[in-house]
Amino acid sequence: MFIAIYSFTVVPGKEAEFKEAWVELTKLIYQFENSLGSRLHHEKDEVYIAYAQWRSKEQWANSGGNLPEEANQWRQQMKAACSEIKTVYELEVVDDLLASNV
């Protein structure tokens, strides 16, 4: 299993637009790219952290080509709402002791 961790610095006042875009884009990635889902966390002030889970690093690296056209709208909205988006970590899972959907 593979995990990507992202950091988003959201422009003040654009939090609602960012969260809407993140949710809708994440749903599409789950549906069309067969990801294992993602969680969004609020770190502090305008910084949000997302944790995305994939079956493999290759699947993650090759994702994007199966998304419908509407994904571009949500990507643009997300980019417009953020001053910075970056992939912080690319991680292989060694042990998994998380409860699933508790």
Secondary structure, DSSP 4 states (H G I P E B T S, - for coil): -EEEEEEEEEPTT-HHHHHHHHHHHHHHHHHHH----EEEEEEETTEEEEEEEES-HHHHHTTTTT--THHHHHHHHHHHHEEEEEEEEEEE-S---PPS--
